[in-house]
Amino acid sequence: MVKSMVSGNILKSGVSEERFNLIGISGQNTSYSITKETIEDAARQLKGIVKRTPMVESFWLNSKIKGQVYLKLENIQVTGSFKPRGAYIKLNSLTPDERSKGVIAMSASNHAQGVAYNAQKMGIPATIVMPENTPISKVESTRHYGASVILHGNTIIESRDFAMQLIKKHGYTMVHPFDDPCIIAGQGTIGLEMLADVPDLDVLIVPVGGGGLAAGICIAAKAINPKIQIIGVQSAACQSMAEILFPNTVVQTCLRSDQTIADGIAVKYPGTLNLSILKDHLDDFLIVEEHFIETAIERLVVHNKIVVEGAGAIGVAAILSTPGIFQGRKVGTIIGGGNIDSRVLSNLLLRGMVQNGKLVRFKIQIDDAPGILGHLTQIIGKAGGNIFEISHQRLFNNIATKTAYLDAVVETRNCEHAITICQSLMSGGFQTEIMEE
């Protein structure tokens, strides 16, 4: 189930000012002015530093909405996500004294690598505090870019608190993951590029975690085209921004932020500066259930040959979940990152094959006699099936001693092909059924 949060001006009128002022973890001054000119200056600084990533049209998504869908491929950016944009602008703003003392950031994912990469290039010492349960691959990727990594705390909030202690002790400068004017301006350059490439977009779908990406894109896009509709999107497992902007609308879910595959936007406390911007610029909001995010990841690999992480796929997930609201329109969204764990991606691809009838499990009863297995595999091969896995069970079923069961996982073309293989096996004398689970 996907819920549209806004109709009319609920976004602008539905926020409790008292609650708004209490949320956030950076202490930024919300009156700080970030303009299109600020973002254009950031774009000039980033020239030759980050990739000018392409906008590509997705024809399979076009068919879903009978319109046009364009994907901004930040997954091919330096370090595999959009994060180096804002990180560079922040680091480039530091004084010589601040650079010499070094910087610190708290992150469990892409921000860590964005800061580490740019700090290494600029000769700035960088310390990254990551939760103790951060996947090893992400820790090693951050160390690969030359940063000193400290594992501390069970959550990013505990990591942040420890980082603040280190700032007091060593005089580091904090590079906040989202609630900083430099970060917002850097991420906002994505909006400039999207509308430069496809000026007549009707809708922009932006992932929302802490809000830095969405805030920057909102400022840039609305300045270029005030009529463009900008829709924020979050996972149902972590609705923090939607809960603040729509306190009387959001339906609570039993999922938790640590259960979402979109961990890159599972931010429990959005930034105050970002909230002040999104309160005035964001037009609508969608909450997407987890299975749509998983489907989006799998479909992007199959149809677009794009490897994407959960947070990066959530804009596509919004289209898959509510295609009706985008019918006939020209839509742009951001593929924010491609840093997905290889095991997770493998599982999603295999599950996608199962769901689409391309990987099927057959339960086959056989006589436990020489040559039977060879005969059975010949039937499957002749019918065009590719055996993925097979297990032979003699002991744990309530069957005759001279009988056995096979569980055969077979790659097929589609559901109809699976039925054809099943019929071929039965015609060959094997009692066979397709297992649903």
SEDO-987119 format. One line per 3 residues: number of its first residue (from 0); for each residue z, x negated, y of C-alpha. Coordinates in Angstrom, 1 decimal. Each point is the difference from the previous one (the first is absolute). Last residue first. Example, Ala and Ser with C-alpha at 12.3 -4.5 7.8 and 13.67 -1.06 7.14 Angstrom:
REM SEDO-987119
1> 7.1 -13.7 -1.1 | 0.7 1.4 -3.4
//
This chain:
REM SEDO-987119
436> -1.9 -6.9 -21.8 | -2.7 2.6 -0.8 | -0.8 -1.4 -3.4
433> -3.5 0.7 -1.3 | 0.1 1.1 -3.6 | -1.6 -1.4 -3.2
430> -0.1 0.8 -3.7 | -2.5 -2.6 -1.3 | -2.8 1.0 -2.3
427> -3.0 -1.4 1.9 | -0.7 3.3 1.6 | 3.6 -0.1 1.4
424> -0.7 -3.5 1.5 | -3.3 1.2 1.5 | 1.8 3.0 1.5
421> 2.6 -2.2 1.7 | -2.7 -2.3 1.3 | -1.8 3.1 1.5
418> 3.2 1.2 1.5 | 0.6 -3.3 1.7 | -3.6 0.1 1.4
415> 0.7 3.3 1.6 | 3.2 -1.4 1.6 | -1.9 -2.9 1.6
412> -1.8 -3.3 -0.8 | 2.5 -1.0 -2.7 | 2.5 -2.9 -0.5
409> 2.0 0.5 -3.2 | 3.7 -0.2 -0.7 | 0.4 0.5 -3.8
406> 3.3 1.1 -1.5 | -0.6 -0.2 -3.8 | 2.0 2.0 -2.5
403> 0.5 -0.8 -3.7 | -0.5 1.7 -3.4 | 0.7 -1.4 -3.5
400> 3.8 0.7 0.3 | -0.5 3.6 1.2 | 1.1 0.8 3.6
397> 3.2 0.4 1.9 | -0.8 -2.8 2.4 | 2.0 -3.2 0.6
394> -1.3 -2.4 -2.7 | -3.8 -0.2 -0.1 | -1.1 -0.4 3.7
391> -3.0 -2.0 1.0 | -0.5 -0.8 3.7 | -3.3 -0.2 1.9
388> -0.8 -1.1 3.6 | -3.0 0.0 2.2 | -2.6 1.1 -2.5
385> -3.3 0.6 1.9 | -1.7 3.3 -0.8 | -3.8 0.5 -0.2
382> -0.1 2.4 -3.0 | -1.2 -2.9 -2.2 | 3.1 -2.0 1.1
379> 2.4 2.7 -0.9 | -1.7 0.6 -3.4 | 0.0 -3.7 -0.7
376> 3.7 -0.2 0.8 | 0.7 2.6 -2.6 | -2.0 -1.7 -2.7
373> 1.8 -3.3 0.6 | 3.4 1.7 -0.1 | -0.8 1.7 -3.3
370> -1.2 -3.2 -1.7 | 3.1 -0.4 -2.3 | 2.2 3.1 -0.4
367> 2.7 1.8 2.0 | -1.9 3.3 0.3 | -0.3 0.8 3.7
364> 1.5 2.3 2.6 | -1.2 -0.6 3.5 | 2.0 0.5 3.2
361> -2.5 -0.7 2.9 | 1.1 -1.4 3.3 | -2.6 0.2 2.8
358> -1.0 -2.3 2.9 | -2.9 1.3 2.0 | 1.3 3.5 0.3
355> 0.5 -0.1 3.7 | 3.8 0.0 -0.2 | 0.0 -2.7 -2.7
352> -2.4 -2.2 2.1 | 2.2 0.4 3.0 | 3.0 -1.0 -2.0
349> -1.8 -3.2 -1.0 | -0.8 -0.7 3.7 | 3.5 0.8 1.1
346> 1.6 -2.3 -2.7 | -2.3 -2.9 1.0 | 0.8 0.5 3.7
343> 3.8 -0.1 -0.7 | -0.4 -3.1 -2.2 | -2.1 -1.7 2.7
340> 2.6 0.6 2.7 | -1.7 1.5 3.1 | -0.7 -2.1 3.1
337> -3.1 1.8 1.2 | 1.1 1.1 3.4 | -0.6 2.5 2.9
334> -3.0 1.8 -1.3 | -0.1 1.9 3.3 | -1.5 3.4 0.6
331> -3.0 1.5 1.8 | -1.3 3.6 -0.2 | -3.2 1.6 1.2
328> 0.4 3.7 -0.6 | -1.7 2.6 -2.2 | 3.1 1.0 -1.9
325> 3.0 -2.1 1.0 | 2.7 2.7 -0.3 | -1.4 1.1 -3.3
322> 0.3 -3.4 -1.7 | 3.8 0.3 -0.1 | 1.2 -2.2 -2.9
319> -3.0 -2.3 -0.4 | -0.2 -0.5 3.8 | 3.7 -0.9 0.2
316> -0.3 -2.3 -2.9 | -2.8 -1.8 1.9 | 2.5 -0.6 2.8
313> 2.6 -1.1 -2.6 | -2.1 -2.7 -1.5 | 1.4 -2.9 2.0
310> 3.6 1.0 -0.6 | -0.7 0.0 -3.7 | -1.8 -3.3 -0.2
307> -3.8 -0.3 0.0 | -2.7 -1.6 -2.0 | -3.4 1.3 1.2
304> -2.9 0.4 -2.5 | -1.0 3.1 2.0 | -0.2 2.5 -2.9
301> 2.2 -1.3 -2.8 | 2.4 -2.1 2.1 | 0.3 2.6 2.7
298> 0.5 2.7 -2.7 | 2.9 -1.9 -1.6 | 1.9 -0.5 3.3
295> -0.7 3.5 1.2 | 1.2 1.5 -3.3 | 3.3 -1.9 0.4
292> 0.4 1.3 3.5 | -0.8 3.5 -1.1 | 2.6 -0.3 -2.8
289> 2.8 -0.9 2.5 | -0.2 3.1 2.2 | -1.4 -0.2 3.5
286> 1.7 1.1 3.2 | -2.4 0.6 2.8 | 0.5 -0.1 3.8
283> -1.8 1.2 3.1 | -0.9 -0.9 3.6 | 1.8 -3.4 0.5
280> -0.1 -1.1 3.7 | 3.2 1.1 1.8 | 2.6 -0.2 -2.8
277> -2.0 -2.9 -1.5 | 0.7 -2.2 3.0 | 3.8 0.8 0.2
274> 0.3 -0.4 -3.7 | -1.7 -3.4 0.0 | 2.5 -1.3 2.6
271> 2.9 1.4 -2.0 | -1.0 -1.6 -3.2 | -0.1 1.9 -3.3
268> 3.2 0.0 -2.2 | -0.6 0.7 -3.7 | -3.2 -2.0 -0.3
265> -2.0 0.6 -3.3 | -3.3 -1.0 1.7 | -0.7 -3.1 -2.1
262> 1.7 1.6 -3.0 | -2.9 2.4 -0.5 | 0.5 0.0 -3.8
259> 3.0 2.2 0.7 | 3.2 0.1 -2.0 | 2.0 -2.3 2.3
256> -0.5 2.5 2.8 | 1.7 2.7 -2.0 | -1.5 3.1 -1.6
253> 1.9 3.3 -0.1 | -1.8 1.2 3.0 | 1.1 1.6 3.3
250> -2.3 2.4 1.7 | -1.0 -1.1 3.5 | -0.3 2.8 2.6
247> 3.2 0.3 2.0 | 0.5 -3.7 0.6 | -3.7 -0.6 0.8
244> -0.2 -3.2 2.0 | 3.1 -1.5 -1.6 | -0.6 1.2 -3.5
241> -3.7 -1.0 0.3 | 0.9 -3.5 0.9 | 2.4 -0.3 -2.9
238> -2.1 1.7 -2.7 | 0.6 -2.5 -2.8 | -0.7 1.3 -3.5
235> -2.4 2.6 1.2 | -2.2 -2.9 1.2 | -1.0 -0.1 3.6
232> -3.1 0.9 2.1 | -0.7 0.1 3.7 | -2.9 2.0 1.3
229> -1.9 -1.0 3.2 | -2.5 2.5 1.4 | -2.5 -1.4 2.4
226> -0.2 1.9 3.3 | 1.4 -2.8 2.2 | -2.7 -2.3 -1.1
223> 0.3 -3.7 1.1 | 3.6 0.3 1.3 | 0.9 2.2 -2.9
220> -1.3 -2.6 -2.5 | 1.8 -3.0 1.5 | 3.4 1.7 0.5
217> -0.1 1.8 -3.3 | -1.1 -3.2 -1.9 | 3.0 -2.0 1.4
214> 2.5 2.8 -0.8 | -1.4 0.5 -3.5 | 0.1 -3.7 -0.9
211> 3.5 -0.4 1.4 | 1.4 3.2 -1.5 | 2.8 -1.2 -2.3
208> -2.0 1.5 -2.9 | -2.9 2.1 1.1 | -3.5 -0.2 -1.5
205> -2.7 1.1 2.4 | -2.7 2.7 -0.4 | -2.5 0.0 2.9
202> -2.0 3.1 0.6 | -3.2 1.0 1.9 | -1.6 -3.5 -0.1
199> -2.9 -0.3 2.5 | 0.4 -3.6 1.0 | -0.4 -1.4 -3.6
196> 0.0 -3.9 0.3 | 1.6 -0.2 3.4 | 2.4 2.8 -0.9
193> 1.2 -1.9 -3.1 | 0.3 -3.3 1.9 | 2.1 1.4 2.8
190> 2.3 1.8 -2.5 | 0.5 -3.2 -2.0 | 0.9 -1.8 3.2
187> 3.1 2.3 0.1 | 1.6 -2.2 -2.7 | 0.2 -2.9 2.5
184> 1.3 2.3 2.8 | 2.7 1.5 -2.2 | 1.2 -3.4 -1.2
181> 0.1 -1.3 3.6 | 1.9 3.0 1.2 | 2.6 -0.3 -2.8
178> 1.2 2.6 -2.5 | -2.2 -0.7 -3.1 | 0.9 -3.0 -2.2
175> 2.3 -1.7 2.6 | -0.6 -3.6 0.6 | 3.5 -1.1 1.0
172> 0.4 -3.2 1.9 | 2.3 -2.6 -1.5 | 3.0 -1.2 1.9
169> 1.6 -1.7 -3.0 | 3.4 1.7 -0.5 | -0.6 3.3 1.9
166> -3.5 0.3 -1.5 | 1.4 -0.7 -3.5 | 2.5 2.8 0.3
163> -2.8 2.3 1.1 | -2.0 -1.0 -3.1 | 3.0 1.0 -2.2
160> 0.0 3.5 1.6 | -3.8 0.3 -0.5 | 0.3 -1.0 -3.7
157> 2.7 2.7 -0.4 | -2.4 2.5 1.6 | -2.8 -1.2 -2.2
154> 2.0 1.0 -3.0 | 1.9 -1.7 -2.9 | 1.1 -3.0 2.1
151> -1.2 -3.6 0.5 | -2.9 -2.0 -1.3 | -0.7 -2.8 2.5
148> -3.6 -1.2 0.3 | -0.9 -3.1 2.1 | -3.6 0.5 1.1
145> -2.9 -2.2 -0.9 | -2.8 2.5 -0.8 | 0.5 -0.5 -3.7
142> 3.7 1.0 0.5 | -1.2 3.5 1.0 | -2.2 0.3 -3.0
139> 2.8 -1.2 -2.2 | 2.3 2.7 1.2 | -2.7 2.6 -0.4
136> -0.8 -1.0 -3.5 | 3.7 -0.1 -1.0 | 0.5 3.7 0.9
133> 2.7 0.6 2.6 | 3.3 0.9 -1.7 | 2.1 -2.4 2.0
130> -1.2 1.5 3.3 | -2.0 -2.4 2.2 | 1.0 -2.1 2.9
127> -2.9 -2.0 1.4 | 0.6 -3.3 1.9 | -2.8 -1.4 2.1
124> -0.4 -3.4 1.7 | -2.9 0.1 2.5 | -3.0 -2.3 -0.5
121> -2.5 2.6 1.2 | -1.9 0.3 -3.4 | 3.3 0.0 -1.9
118> 1.4 2.7 2.3 | -3.1 2.1 -0.4 | 0.1 0.0 -3.8
115> 3.8 0.5 -0.2 | 0.0 2.9 2.4 | -2.8 1.8 -1.8
112> 1.5 -0.8 -3.4 | 3.3 1.5 0.8 | -1.6 3.0 1.7
109> -1.8 0.7 -3.3 | 2.9 0.4 -2.3 | 3.8 0.1 -0.2
106> 0.6 -0.7 3.6 | 2.6 -1.4 2.4 | -1.3 -2.5 2.6
103> 1.2 -3.2 1.5 | -1.5 -2.3 2.6 | 0.4 -3.7 0.9
100> 2.1 -2.0 2.4 | -3.0 -2.0 1.2 | -2.1 3.2 0.6
97> 2.8 1.6 2.1 | 0.2 -3.1 2.2 | -3.8 -0.1 0.4
94> 0.1 3.7 1.1 | -1.2 2.6 -2.5 | -2.9 2.4 0.8
91> -2.3 -1.6 -2.6 | 2.5 0.8 -2.7 | 0.1 3.7 0.9
88> -3.8 0.2 0.2 | -0.4 -1.8 -3.3 | 2.4 2.3 -1.8
85> -1.7 3.1 1.3 | -3.4 -1.0 -1.5 | 1.4 -1.7 -3.1
82> 1.2 3.3 -1.3 | -3.3 1.7 -0.7 | 0.1 -0.9 -3.7
79> -1.3 -2.4 -2.6 | 1.4 -3.3 1.3 | -3.0 -0.2 2.4
76> -1.8 3.3 0.0 | -1.9 1.3 -3.0 | 2.5 2.9 -0.5
73> -0.6 0.8 3.7 | -3.1 1.8 -1.1 | -0.4 2.9 2.6
70> -1.3 2.8 -2.2 | -2.4 2.6 1.4 | -0.3 3.6 -1.3
67> -2.9 2.3 0.9 | -0.3 3.8 -0.6 | -0.3 2.3 -2.9
64> 3.7 -0.6 -0.5 | 0.1 -1.3 -3.7 | -3.6 -1.0 0.1
61> 0.7 -2.4 2.9 | 2.8 -1.5 -2.1 | -2.6 -1.0 -2.7
58> -2.2 -1.4 2.8 | 2.6 -2.3 1.5 | -1.3 -1.5 3.3
55> 1.1 -3.5 0.8 | 1.8 -1.1 3.1 | 0.1 -3.8 0.0
52> 2.8 -2.5 0.7 | -0.2 -2.3 3.0 | 2.0 -2.7 -1.7
49> 3.0 -1.6 1.6 | 0.4 -3.0 2.3 | -3.6 -0.4 1.3
46> 0.6 2.7 2.6 | 3.7 1.0 -0.3 | 0.9 -0.9 3.6
43> -2.9 2.1 1.3 | 1.1 2.9 -2.1 | 3.5 -0.3 1.3
40> -1.4 0.2 3.6 | -1.8 3.2 -1.1 | 3.3 1.3 -1.3
37> 1.8 -0.5 3.3 | -3.0 1.5 1.8 | 0.2 3.1 -2.2
34> 3.6 0.3 1.1 | 3.5 -0.9 -1.2 | 2.6 0.8 2.6
31> 3.6 -0.8 -0.9 | 2.1 3.1 0.7 | 1.3 0.1 -3.6
28> 2.0 -3.2 0.6 | 0.3 -1.6 -3.5 | 3.4 0.2 -1.8
25> -1.6 -1.0 -3.2 | 1.5 2.3 -2.7 | -1.2 3.5 0.8
22> 1.5 3.5 0.2 | 2.8 0.9 2.4 | -2.3 0.7 3.0
19> -2.1 2.4 -2.0 | 3.0 1.9 -1.3 | 1.2 0.6 3.5
16> -3.5 0.9 1.1 | -0.4 2.5 -2.8 | -3.7 0.0 -0.8
13> -2.0 3.2 -0.5 | -1.7 0.4 3.4 | -2.7 -2.7 -0.1
10> -0.8 0.3 -3.7 | 0.2 3.7 0.0 | -2.9 0.1 2.5
7> -2.6 2.1 -1.8 | 0.3 -0.2 -3.8 | 1.9 -2.8 -1.6
4> 1.5 -1.0 -3.3 | -2.8 0.5 -2.4 | 1.6 0.0 -3.4
1> -1.4 -1.5 -3.2 | 0.9 1.3 -3.4
//
